[in-house]
Each structure stands twice: as C-alpha cells, then as structure tokens.
Amino acid sequence: MKEKMVFAPASVLFLLFVFLKQFYLFPSGGMGAADVCLLLSFFILLAGCLKKKERIGRVREDGFFYVFLLFVIGINAYYGIRLGRNEFFRYTFFWIYNACAIWTFRKLVDQENETFLLWMNRVVKVNIVLQLLVYASGHGRIFHEYWGAVRYQGTFNDPNQLAFFLFMMVLLLYLYRCRFGDRSFLIFYLLALPVLAASKSTGILLGFLVFTLLAGAHALYLEGCRRKVPSKVWIVGICGGFLLLGVFLWWIWPAADFDVKTVDYNMLTRIQEKIWKVAHGGLLGLFLDRGMEKLVLYPQYLLYGAGEGGFDRFTLTSRSMRFIAACSVYYSAME
C-alpha cells in the first residue's frame, strides 16, 4: 500500500497528460500544460527508481527501441553540427520526449497495473465524448483548404492531429477490452466515427479501416474456433469479403475527369481523389502526392539517414533534372 501511495502523484499527472493533450492553446511543437504533467510524472518515477536503486529500463524487451533512439540522436547530432542548424537538436528532444512517455506509461503499468489502466480507460472515454460534444456544439476549429473547402480539427491545430488522437484513443480502448473484457468498447468506437469522418483524414481512415478489419477478423476467428466452424465456411466468407471490397471500389471509382475542387468535399470524395491520383499517375503519382519523390532522388539517405531538420534541403526536388527526366520517361511509357 505504501508503494502505491508513492506512485499515486505520478499516476495522476500522467492521466492529466492524456486528458490535456487534446487542448492546443498555442502553436504545435511548444511546451503545453499536458507536456509539463508528463515530465513531472517522468521525473517523479525516475527519482523513485534511483532512490530504491531499481532497474530503470528493460533492456531485453525494449533494447531495439533504445538502439533506434541512439541512432536518431547520433544522426541528428551529426547533421546539426555539420550544418550548424539547431533545429536538428530540437527535433531530437521530441524523440526523447516520446521515449519518456513510453517509459512512464510502462512504469506506471508495472507499479499499479489494473488500477492505473482502469483510470486510463476512463480518461480515454472522456476524451472521445468531449471531442464529440465539441463537434456537435459547433465550437471546434475549422481548417480551410486553399480552394475554400473545409476540414474539422476540433481543439487541435490540424485535422490530422485530431484524427490521430481519436485513433489512438480507440486503440487504447481496444487493448483494454482485450485484456479486461470491457463491453462498452463498441459504443465509444461508434462515438469516435463522426468526428473522425469530419476531419477527412484519409491516412488515418485507412489505418482505422485496417484496424477494424483485423479486429473483426480476429473476433470472428475466435468465435469460429469456439463453434468449430468448417473450413469451407471460412473460404466462402473470405471470398465474400473480397467480393464486397471489389464492389465498393467499383462503386466509388472516380471518373477520368474527376476534380475534388468541383464536388462536395467529404471523406468519400477525398478517398476518390487519392484513387484518381494513383490511377492516373501510378506509383509516381502516389510518390508526388505524399512528397516521397525524395526517396527516388536521394536513396542514399535510406542507408545512413537524413536527420530530422533542414527540410529546405529537399524543397526543390521536383525541379531536379533527374526527377523531370524520370517523369518524362514514365509518362511517355503510359501514352
């Protein structure tokens, strides 16, 4: 009981971090109230470990992560010193910050387990309901595209931040459900959908759909094993799933003259926009859409890293003669 009292302040601070992280009062990248709570929680736990001379890290379980973190620090430090740019060191602190969050969460779970996870589950549910209420009340922030279309961003500075936050909340609820059997998961899963759709984040939607399919398939597999369903039924079910996917793609497939700026701007038309770009530009179109042409022009950085910072080094990649030549060859082959 005494050990739990020692870690209670750290638990409260971490839960405050999870709750307050959704409120962006200042530009992204700065220190907010949520970040202060996380760091206080981290240092309280670290001081407790040092005082008791406990093992701080889990080398066996987290060894690869710490090795990766060391490479990040080393690569960013190299470019920061070589180019004389302090931003490389600033982005390094973001990675260290994330490592602190992971370590703090793991430590709190080890110390309090069910009690901490129960309260974490409750805070996550409050977050989802709160974002839904803000959306329903019409007080959320709006992001404007350059041609006038809008995307909802809630209490965040960017629609993708909102979508990512909701996705993480749903994943945390699902993990809790898998471990403790929380039957209310489906309710909060559905409550998150309207806000996620309003953000119009196609990347997060894709992740959300993949998660839904995998979670659904896992649930059906467990139920099928329990009921001893024959293999023929599984084959028919899988074929039926692919058939439905094909029908859906046929239904939403965009016309050759599709232009997202001339249609109602929603999640469906954003998906059609991505499909149109890939269908008419191939893999190259996907690379251009996601800014991945840098992988073609600078493949050497895949080996030893480019560092996180100095992004202006690559802003003129689309004007590179090599890239223009590659585009010309590609489109000539398509004609």
Secondary structure as GFF3:
##gff-version 3
##sequence-region A 1 335
A	DSSP	alpha_helix	2	20	.	.	.	ID=ss1
A	DSSP	alpha_helix	33	52	.	.	.	ID=ss2
A	DSSP	alpha_helix	59	83	.	.	.	ID=ss3
A	DSSP	alpha_helix	87	112	.	.	.	ID=ss4
A	DSSP	alpha_helix	114	137	.	.	.	ID=ss5
A	DSSP	beta_strand	141	144	.	.	.	ID=ss6
A	DSSP	beta_strand	150	154	.	.	.	ID=ss7
A	DSSP	alpha_helix	159	180	.	.	.	ID=ss8
A	DSSP	alpha_helix	185	199	.	.	.	ID=ss9
A	DSSP	alpha_helix	202	227	.	.	.	ID=ss10
A	DSSP	alpha_helix	231	252	.	.	.	ID=ss11
A	DSSP	three_ten_helix	260	262	.	.	.	ID=ss12
A	DSSP	alpha_helix	267	289	.	.	.	ID=ss13
A	DSSP	alpha_helix	293	297	.	.	.	ID=ss14
A	DSSP	alpha_helix	301	304	.	.	.	ID=ss15
A	DSSP	three_ten_helix	311	314	.	.	.	ID=ss16
A	DSSP	three_ten_helix	317	319	.	.	.	ID=ss17
A	DSSP	alpha_helix	321	334	.	.	.	ID=ss18
###
